[in-house]
Amino acid sequence: MNKIISSIAICLLFITILSSCQQDKKLPFYGERHAETVKDANGAEKIDTIYQTIPNWSFLNQDSVVTTNKATDGKVYIADFFFTSCTTICPTMHRNLITVYNEFKTNPNVMFVSHTIDFKYDRPYVLKNMLKN
């Protein structure tokens, strides 16, 4: 009897896994986008979708040095938004982001940029202290 129940459970698990892999789920696109005619490397014209981009930015980093969006030119970058006094979701997000960082830290084409949303409290020295911990 136990073998029959185990066999049924394995079959149901297998069917569930197969059916979940066949679902065609698409992530939504947010923001503005438009079609534009561009030339590829061979000079052939094609239609490309141009998506909304993040506007230019300029902030002080943890060393009180101004950094801008120019630092990310030519790179794929992951932007993180946080505040140092956050005790709810931020530590979990930070741990998860470290996992992603460890996967890409040796890739020169990938960059991580963290932005505080609490500029009144998160002064450069506070950010620097957070990095030490």
Salt bridges, closest charged atoms under 4 A:
GLU36 OE1 - HIS34 NE2 3.22
ASP63 OD1 - LYS128 NZ 2.37
